[in-house]
């Protein structure tokens, strides 16, 4: 989990004030102009604290708070609201807000409140560490047994490890296991998502800074390398690290020491580095986007985590584990899937891998009506059109190769999307998200304009955009002549 603070406000001036204040305090941040953008980002990363406006276009702050608390109940969310808006303040607290911040606010008060929320977040993480011990590492599939054997072989070594695998496969859990079963287990395990830290703060986040090193550096600050002294530093999404930071990391790995930003005294780095990425680093090296010498420094031992579709035999085990844990968190009895429901879940493609399966189990615990969960109790995206055969039998459509791993489910566009993504990845394509996003937005725009008879303002409102955003999207996607 990254220590970034997420700022969500459609007012650019408010975002700017908070960004500058957090930067002066050495607190990493990431900003969003809408709650919908932040909700999308939550699929790939989780901040330590969120500070959000209450009135924004699209999803407002209270609805956003509800969605965040459903998935991340311990995540502190600070809601910004007007002085006189008593109803909103009450609603924010009832929805589980950590605190509300009246506008206009004092900058120092805002930073102090965020720092208190960060301390609360760190305390919650420490308390839940044992309860979350290696859920992603359950499994009896041969591919997972290979991972377990590799962890065992590496238990007496401090060699650098590169973990690869799709998003949601549990790369951080494997890094934690490597640390827990190593000779460094008594020392800190420090994790940093390099993709979630703004470029101008990442260097200080990694190596620390001296007082006066840059504007706002009011005191000396230790970086993650110093925090991990004697232990393990886990660098997630290493493929997104800026080139200049790649150079500094290479020097640490080769020389064994580093300098704080603005510092002149070398600091010895007694740290084991474990890196992870969902990207093909060899391809990024060929494209000049990742240093080849750093790649070879990191790629001493490589562990590949299999996607969930390659270990579908583990799904029942994982489902029982996640249902039991969700039930324990809510203080209720664990629910159980019927054979038919389990078969349906086991044949689902799970593009989000183990993380998506865990989210499904949380949904079932909260939303399924009875203790025994039937097929019709699953979320819509998991229910194919049921074809009644003789005697009322249910057929599950199979993939074109007959494997059943990627069922083509008519009427479920997310399954069709998962199938296309899997096929394009299997064909060796990369960078497919931009093309798929453009096609998705084009379809939404065309459908919205068709629904409103070409009236852009009305279509923009229905889609959750402003008129200027819709106009810009139409131009970018080349739809001017295809409305």
N, C-alpha and C positions, 0 to 999 in steps of 0.2 A: 504494500500500500504506500503510495506517495504521501508526503507531508504537504502537498499543495493545498492552498485555500482557493476555492472557486468563487468568483464574483459574478453575480448574475443580475444585470440591470440593463434596460433598454436605453437608459440615459448615459451617453458617452462620457459626460462630465463627471458623473458619480463614479463610473468605472475608473476614470483617470485618477481621481483623488485617492481612491482606495488602492489602486496599483502603486502609485508613488509612495503612499504611506507604508504599505507592506514591504516594498523594495527597500525603503530606508531602514526598516526593522529586520531586514534579512530573512523575510518570510516569503517562500515561494508561492506563486499564485498563477491562476489561469482564469481568463475572463470570457464571459459569454453575453451576447446581447439579447438572448431569449432563453426561457426555461426549456423550450423544446430542444435547442442545441445542447444544453447541459444534460438533458435526459438521454439524448443519443450518445453523448460522451460517456455516460455512466455504464454503457455496455462494455467499454474497454478499460476503464480506470475508475477508481474510487478515491475521492479526496478525503482529507482529514476533517475539514470544516467547509461548510457552504454558507455564504452570505448572499441573500437574495432579496430583490425588490418584491413588493406584494402586488403591484398593478403593472402588468406588461401585456403587450399584444400576444395572442395565442394562449398558451397555458399560463395562468396567473400564479402568483407566489404560493397561495394556499393549496391549489391543486398540485403544484409541483412538490410542496412539502409532503402532502399525502402520499404521492407516488414514491418519493425518496424514502419515507419512513416505512413504507410497505416492504421495500427491498433491503433497506439498511437502517434498522430501527435504532442503532446506537450512534449513528452519524449526526453530530451536532449541526443544526441548521439555524442560522440567525436570520430573522425576517426584518427587513427595513420597511417602516410604515410612517404615516404622517402623525404629527402630535395629537390631533383631535380624533383620530380614527380608532376609537375605543373598541368598536366591534371587531375590527381587523386584528387588534392586539389580542383580544380574548380568543378569537378563532385561531390565531397563530399558536397560542399556548395550548389550546385544546388539541390542536393537530400535532403537538409534540415538538414545537420549536424550542431550541435551547434558550433563546432570548430574543427580544425584539429591540430594534434600534430606531428611535424616532428620527425623522427627518425634519429640519436639517440637523445633522449630528456633528459633534465635536470629533475631529480626526483622532486625537489621542484616545478618546473614550472608545472609539470604534476599534482601534488597534488593540487596546487593553482587553476588550471583550473578545476579540478574535484569539488573542493569546490564551485567554482563559478557556475558550472552547477547544483550542489545540491541546492544552493540558488535559482536559476532560477526555478528548479523543484518544490520547496516548494511554491514559489510565484504562479506558474501555478495551483497547487493543490488548494491553497486558493481561487484563482479567479474563479475556476470552481466548488467550493463546492456547491453553491446554484443551479447551473444548473444541478447537478447530484443528487439532493435530492431524495433519495429513489426510483430509478426506479425499483428496484427488488421487491418493496413492493406494486406495483400495483396488483390488483387481486380481483376477486369476488368469486373465488372457495371456498367452505366450509373450505378446509384445510388452505387457507390463511386468511380467516376470523377468524379462531381459533388463528392464530399468531397475528393478529391485536388486538383481545380481550386480549390476554396475555400481549401484550405491554401496553395496557391501564391499566390492573390490576396492572402492575409493576411500573406504573408511579410515585407512591409516595413511592417507596421502593428502597433501595440500596443493595438489596440482590444479591448474586453472581448468575450468570446465565450461563448455558452451552448450547450452540447452536450446534445442530447436523444437518447434511444434506450432500448430495453429493456435489462435487466440482461444482461451478458455480450457486448454488441456491440462493446466496445473503446473506450469513451469516454476512458479514461485514456490509451490509446495515441494517440488523436487529439490530446489535449492535449499529450502529449510531442512529437508531430510539429509542432504549432503552435509550440511553444517552440524546438525544434531548428532550424526553418527561419525563425526570426525574428531580428531585430537583437539580441535579448536572449540568444541561444544560449550566449554565453560565461559568463553568470551562472546562478545556481541555478534548478533546477526543483524546487519543493516541492509535494508532494501531501498532501492531508488529506481523509479521509473523515469528513464532519461527522456522519454517522449512527452511526459506530463509537466516538465519544468521548462519555463521560458528560457530561450537561448541565452539571454543576457544574465540570467541568474544561475545557470547550470554550473559554470566554472566555480563560483563561490560555494554552491551547494556541495560540490564534490571535494574541493580542496580547502574551503574556508577562506577567510580574508583577514587582513590586518586592519586596525583602526586607521581610518583616513585613506584606505586604498582607493575608494571612489566616493562620489557624492552620496551621502546617506550612510556610509560605513562608520557608525558612531562608536563602535567597539570591535574588539577582536572576536572572531567567530570561528569555531572549529567546523571543519567540513566532514563529509561522510567517511572519508578515509581515516581521519583521526578518531571518529566515533567507533569505527570498526576495528581499532587497533587490537591485534592479536586474534581477531575473529575473521568473519567472512563479510565481504561486501558483494551484494547481489545487484547487478546492473541489468534491469529489465529493458526490453526494447532497445538494445544496444545499436541496432541497425539505424535508428533515427538520430544517433548522436552527431552533432555538428562536426565538420571536418577539423576545425581548430581544436576542439576538445578531444577528438580522436588522437591528435598528435600529443597532447599532454598526457592522456591515459597511456599511450604507448611508452612514453618516457618513464612513467611510474613503473610499468611492468618490466621494463628493461633495466632501469637504473636502481629501482628499489627505494627511491625517495622522491619527494615533491616539494613545492613551495606554495604557501598560501598566496592568494591574490594580493599583490602589493608587498609580499614578504621577500626577504633576502637570505633567510636561514633555511637550509634544507631540513626536511622532516622525514625521518625514516618511516617507510610504509611496510609494516609487518602485517599484511592483510592478504587473505586468499580472495581472489576475484572469481566470481561465477557470473557469467553473462547469459542472457537469453534473448531470443528474437523469434518472431513469426515470419520473418522475411528470409529470402534466399541471399545470404551474404555473398556467396560467390558471384551471383548476378550483379549485385551492387558494386562489388570490386571491379567487375568488367566495365560497368558504366561509369567508373570513377567516383562513385558516391560513398565508398568505404575504403579505407586504407588497407592495402594488401598485407603490409607488414603487421598491422594490428590484428587483422583477421587470423594470421598464422600464430600470433601470440596468444589469442583467445582460443583458437581451435586445437588445443592440446588434446583434450578428451571431449568428444562430442556425444551428447545424449539426445536422441530423438524421441519425443513423446508422441505416441500414436493418437490420432483423432479418435473420438468415441465411436465413430462408425466402423473402425477397424478392431474394436474390442466390444462388440455388442453383447457378447456373453457376460460382460461385467455389469451391464445395466441393471439387472434385478438386484444385485448386491449393493450397487450404489443407490438405487431407489430406496431400498430398505434403510440404508444408513441415513440418507438425507431426510426421509420422512420421520425417522426417529429423532433426529436432531432438531428439525423444525417443530415437532410436537413438544420436545423438551423445552425449547425456547418460549413456546406459548403456553406451557403448562397444561397440555391436553394429551389425550391418548393418541398414539400414532395411527395413522390411517394405512390401509393396505389396498393394493391394486388387485382386482380380479385377474384371472388368467387371461381373459380376452383383452383387458386394458393393458396388462403387462406386455402381451404380445404386440399390441399396437405401438406402445412406447418403445419397445425393443427394436422395432423395424423403422423407427423414425431416423432421419439422417443426422439430426443434431448438429447443424452448422456452427452453433455456439459451444459445442462440446460439453465437458463436464459442468461448466458454469451454467449453461442453459438447462441442463438436467437438474441441477440444484434449484434453479429458479422455478422450474416446473413443480418440484416437490414442495416448495414453499407455497406456490399457488394452490396446489391440491390441499395442503393442510388448512389453508384459510378458506378456500372457496368450495371445495367438494362437499356435497350435502350430507353424506353418510360416512360411516367408518369404512365400509367396503366401497371402493371406487370402481365404477363401471366405465365402459368406453364413453358413454354419453356424458359422463361427469368431467371428462378431460377438456382442456381449453380448445377452442374451435380449430386452431392450427394443427392440433394433433388428431382431429377426427376426420377421416376420409369420408367420401360419399359411400355409404354402406350399400352393397349390392346383395340383395336377398337371393340366395340360390334355393335349390330344392330343400325342403325341410327347414327353411329359415336360416341356412348356414351363411356365414359372413366371409366374403372373399376380400383379401388384401392384395391390391394390385402390386405387381413386382416391377423392378427396374427392367430396362430393355435386355440386360444380360441375365435376367432371371435370378439375380442374387438376393433381391428383397431388401438390399441395404438402402437404396434410394427409391422408395415407392413413388410412382407418378400418380398423384392424387388429384383428380379432376376437382375443380372448384376451390382448391387451396393454393393460392398464388405463391405463398412462402415456400411450399414444397417444390413447386416448379422452379422458383428462384434458386433454392438449395441445389436442385439437380443441375441447373445450368452452371452455377458456380463450381460445383464439383467436376463437371465435365471440362470446363475451361482450365481449371487448375491441373487436372490430369493431362491436359494437352500441353502443359508447360507455359501457359499464359501468365503474365504478371500485370499488376496495375489495373486490374479489372474493375475496381470499385468506382473509378471515375466514369467509365462507360456505363455501368449499371445504374449509377446515380443519375446520370444524364437521361437515360431512357426512362427511369422512374419519374423524374421531374417532368419530362416531356409528356408522359402519359397523364399525369395529374393535371398539368396545365391544359392540355387539349380537352380532357374530360370536364374540367371546371368551366372552360369557356363554352363548351357545347351545352352544358347545363344552364348557363346564364344567358345564352344567345349572344355570346361575344362581349358581354359587358365586363370589362376588366376589373373595375372597382369591386363589383359584387363577387366575381370569381376569386379575386385576391383575398377578400374577407372570408369566403368559405374555405379557402385553402390554408388560411392562417398566416398569410403574408400581407405586407403593405403593397399599395399599388406600384410604388417605385421598384420594389423587389420583383414583383411579377413582370413588369416591363423589362427590367434588366435580364431576368431569366429568359424571357422570350427572345431577346436579342442574342444572348450568349448561346442559346440552344438552336438558333437559326429557325425560329418558328414564325417569323414575321409574315411569311407568305403561306403558312400552313394552319392559320387559326380557323 
